[in-house]
Amino acid sequence: MLNEDYKPQSSTRRGNAPHLRRFLTTFFRTALEEYREAGCPFGKNVDAMLIWFEYNQKTTEN
């Protein structure tokens, strides 16, 4: 039988901590700025930036 008092903490609630959101926002903006400085070698969208990160930011515009 389930314990009616048991309420697992949602991972969403932990991820919404203000300091974590600020950290992630700052990180994302910095990463996007560096990607733009590299010339957006994989395109001008977020998915392209993530591919660039997979290549360890060593690829620049050809």
C-alpha positions as CSV (number, residue, x, y, z in Angstrom):
1,M,0.0,0.0,0.0
2,L,1.2,3.5,-0.8
3,N,2.1,5.9,1.9
4,E,-0.3,8.9,1.4
5,D,2.1,11.3,3.1
6,Y,4.9,10.5,0.6
7,K,5.2,13.2,-2.1
8,P,8.4,12.9,-4.2
9,Q,10.1,16.1,-5.0
10,S,9.7,17.1,-8.6
11,S,13.0,17.6,-10.6
12,T,11.2,20.5,-12.2
13,R,10.9,22.3,-8.9
14,R,14.7,21.9,-8.3
15,G,15.5,23.2,-11.8
16,N,13.5,26.3,-11.2
17,A,15.8,27.6,-8.5
18,P,16.5,31.3,-9.3
19,H,20.3,31.0,-9.0
20,L,20.3,28.0,-11.3
21,R,18.2,29.8,-13.9
22,R,20.6,32.8,-13.8
23,F,23.6,30.6,-14.2
24,L,22.1,28.7,-17.2
25,T,21.0,32.0,-18.8
26,T,24.4,33.5,-18.4
27,F,26.1,30.4,-19.7
28,F,23.8,30.2,-22.7
29,R,24.3,33.9,-23.6
30,T,28.1,33.5,-23.4
31,A,28.1,30.4,-25.5
32,L,25.9,32.0,-28.1
33,E,28.2,35.1,-28.2
34,E,31.2,32.9,-28.7
35,Y,29.4,30.9,-31.5
36,R,28.6,34.1,-33.3
37,E,32.2,35.3,-32.9
38,A,33.3,32.0,-34.6
39,G,31.1,33.0,-37.6
40,C,28.2,30.6,-36.9
41,P,29.9,27.8,-38.8
42,F,27.0,25.3,-38.6
43,G,24.2,27.8,-39.1
44,K,22.3,30.5,-37.2
45,N,20.2,28.5,-34.8
46,V,20.6,26.9,-31.4
47,D,20.8,23.3,-32.7
48,A,23.7,24.4,-34.9
49,M,25.5,25.9,-31.9
50,L,25.1,22.6,-30.0
51,I,26.8,20.8,-32.9
52,W,29.6,23.3,-32.7
53,F,30.0,22.4,-29.0
54,E,30.2,18.8,-29.9
55,Y,33.3,19.7,-32.0
56,N,34.8,21.4,-28.9
57,Q,34.4,24.9,-30.4
58,K,37.4,24.3,-32.8
59,T,35.5,24.8,-36.0
60,T,35.2,28.3,-37.5
61,E,33.5,29.7,-40.6
62,N,35.1,28.4,-43.8
